[in-house]
């Protein structure tokens, strides 16, 4: 019985290791990064062309586009949301908890 269990465990380890190695064998990080670069460049070109299809821009339009595409503004909005959630969590620790047992 013990020999069967050890043999089963050994087979499972070999099977898991072979699956892991088979998955790592097919991964080509450089090719994936190159594909991402091409996709990003084409999507950026399309986005730029759609924005610049307008004939003229005013100051308000330029500011709106800059704020919409600025990563610092997006990061600040995320941090603001996280701060609100943290405040709610901190406030919830001050709420009394009452347990009724009968």
C-alpha positions in Angstrom: 0.0 0.0 0.0 2.8 2.4 0.9 4.7 1.6 -2.2 1.7 2.3 -4.4 1.2 5.7 -2.7 4.8 6.7 -3.2 4.7 5.5 -6.8 1.5 7.6 -7.3 3.0 10.7 -5.8 6.1 10.3 -7.9 4.0 10.0 -11.1 2.0 13.1 -10.1 5.2 15.1 -9.6 6.6 13.9 -12.9 3.4 14.8 -14.7 3.2 18.2 -13.1 6.8 18.9 -13.9 6.3 17.8 -17.5 3.3 20.1 -17.9 5.3 23.0 -16.4 8.3 22.4 -18.7 6.0 22.0 -21.8 4.4 25.4 -21.1 7.8 27.1 -20.6 9.2 25.6 -23.7 6.7 27.4 -26.0 7.0 30.9 -24.4 8.9 33.5 -26.5 9.0 36.8 -24.6 10.7 38.7 -27.3 8.1 37.8 -29.9 5.3 38.7 -27.5 6.9 42.1 -26.7 7.4 42.8 -30.4 3.7 42.0 -31.1 2.7 44.3 -28.3 4.8 47.1 -29.7 3.3 46.8 -33.2 -0.3 46.7 -31.7 0.4 49.7 -29.5 1.8 51.7 -32.4 -1.1 50.9 -34.7 -3.7 51.7 -32.0 -1.9 54.9 -31.1 -1.9 56.0 -34.8 -5.6 55.2 -35.1 -6.4 57.1 -31.9 -4.3 60.1 -33.0 -5.9 60.2 -36.4 -9.4 60.1 -34.9 -8.6 63.0 -32.6 -6.8 65.0 -35.2 -9.6 64.6 -37.7 -11.0 67.9 -36.4 -9.9 70.9 -38.4 -9.2 73.3 -35.6 -8.6 73.1 -31.9 -9.3 75.7 -29.2 -7.5 75.9 -25.9 -10.4 74.2 -24.2 -10.2 71.2 -26.6 -6.4 70.9 -26.1 -6.8 71.0 -22.3 -9.5 68.3 -22.5 -7.4 66.0 -24.6 -4.4 66.5 -22.4 -6.3 65.7 -19.2 -8.0 62.7 -20.8 -4.7 61.1 -21.9 -2.4 62.2 -19.1 -1.2 59.2 -17.1 -0.5 61.4 -14.0 -4.1 62.4 -13.9 -5.3 58.8 -14.2 -2.9 57.8 -11.4 -4.2 60.6 -9.2 -7.8 59.5 -9.8 -6.9 56.0 -8.8 -5.1 57.2 -5.7 -8.1 59.3 -4.8 -10.4 56.4 -5.1 -8.1 54.2 -3.0 -8.0 56.9 -0.3 -11.8 57.1 -0.2 -12.0 53.3 0.1 -9.4 53.3 2.9 -11.3 56.0 4.7 -14.5 53.9 4.6 -12.6 50.9 5.9 -11.1 53.0 8.7 -14.4 54.5 9.6 -16.0 51.0 9.7 -13.6 50.0 12.4 -15.2 52.7 14.7 -18.7 51.3 14.3 -19.8 49.3 17.3 -20.4 45.6 16.9 -23.1 44.1 19.1 -23.6 40.3 19.2 -26.8 38.9 20.7 -26.7 35.4 21.9 -29.6 33.5 23.4 
